[in-house]
Amino acid sequence: MLLGKVANKVNFLSLVKEALRNMIDPDFELLGKLVSQQVLTDNERLRVKSDSNKTFVDRNDELLNVLIRKDDAAQRRFISCLHETNQAHICYFINCDGSKHTFFHLFILSLLFYCMWHLIAMFF
């Protein structure tokens, strides 16, 4: 799913956090589903939702900060909760349509292609 080792998990979520914070809809059923699936505690849900002046991006920042500290099993349940709350497009973004290649892998491949393209362009 999101990567096995804690250090890699933090780096991966940090890479995609900017995009995810604008994609997730934390309000429509997701937080309740995360509590019922034991991904979040009720206190964590309240912390994400606490201030009515928070924008959805602020709530997503808080949610992602909590998820960074969770184990792989909780993160897999988070992915399932996204599917169950009609946010499968986010799962496809995270897992690249369920393939073994994560967004991080595609990001690195794109970066390598970009560097190679510019290196070749320097000689022509």
CORFEN-V198072 format. One line per field, one symbol per residue. phi: phi as a letter, one per 30 degrees, with the letter a starting at -180 (. if undefined). A space follows every 10 residues. Layout:
BEGIN
phi->???
END
This chain:
BEGIN
phi->.djddedddd dddddceedd dccdcdddid ddddddcidc ddddddddce cddddddddd eddddddedd dddddddedd ddedchbded ddddchiidd cdeedddddd dddeddeddd ddcc
END
